[in-house]
Amino acid sequence: MTSSRGRLGFLSARRMGLHDLPTGKSPELKGDETMALTDTDKVACLMEYRGTHATFKREAVWREIWIVRLSEGKIVESWPLPDVDAYMRQLGCLA
């Protein structure tokens, strides 16, 4: 298990928006952490996002798994895995 200090560092980095897929296009973006798993120096988090795209004027709901490796309470590696297909399909960009 990760220390609470490491977990808090992960959550604050998450809130700062380290992922950059759609945040600039959805200014009122809301995200919820639906699940988090920790093991030694790694944290995996399932996030669910909801927002209206500024250009397309369509609401989209999509999920992302974000895996990070921590060292001394700081993120040293990051692997965001957003569901880009679900996001683009809801905007009408994919069939």
N, C-alpha and C positions, 0 to 999 in steps of 0.2 A: 504494500500500500504506500501511496505517496503521502508525504507530510501535508498538513493543512496549509502550511505556508506555500508549498509548491502548487497545491490545488488552487489557492487564491490567486497566485501569479498567473496560472493558466486562465482562470475566469476573467481576470482583469484584462489580459491580453486579448481574449476573445471579444470582450465588449469594445475594445479599441478598434475592432474591425480589421484584423490581420488578413482575413479573406477579403478579396476585392472583386468578386464576381459581379454581383448586381448592386452593391451598396450605393454607388454613385448615381444610379438610375432609379432608386427607390428611397427617396429621402425620409419617408416615415417608416422605414423597415423595422419590423419587430421580430425578435428572435427569442426562442425558448429552448432551454436545455432540457431535453426529454429524458436523457439517460447519460450517465458518466461512469466509466469503469477505470480503475487505476490498478497498476501493477508495477512495483518497484519504481522505475524512473519514467514510466509512460502513462499517459492519460488518453483515453478514447472517449469522445463525447458525441452524442447524437443531438444535432440541433434541428429545429424546425423554424423556418422563416416565413414571414408573410409581409407582402408589400405591394403597392401599386406602382408599376413602371411609369416613369415620368413621360417617356416618349409614346409608348404604346397605350397608355391609359387603361391597362388591364391589371387586375389583381392576380398575383401568383402566390402559391404556397409550395414550398419545396424543402427537402431535407439535405443535411450535410453531415458527414462523419468527419470529425477532425481529430487526428492523432498527433500527439506531440511527445517529444522526449525532453525531460527536464534535467537540469544539472544545477545544484545549489539554488533551487527555487526559481530558475529562469528557463525559458524555452530556448533550447539549443537546436532542435530540429522540429520541422512541422510538415504534416502531410494532410492538407485539406482535400476532402473528396466530396464535392457538391454533386447533387443530382441535376446536372446541366440539362439533360433531356427533358425532365419534368418541367423545369423552369422555362425552357424555350418553347415547349409544346403549349404551355398555358398562355404564353405571349402570342401564340399563333405563328411562330417562326418555323415550327416543325409540324408535319402532318401526324 
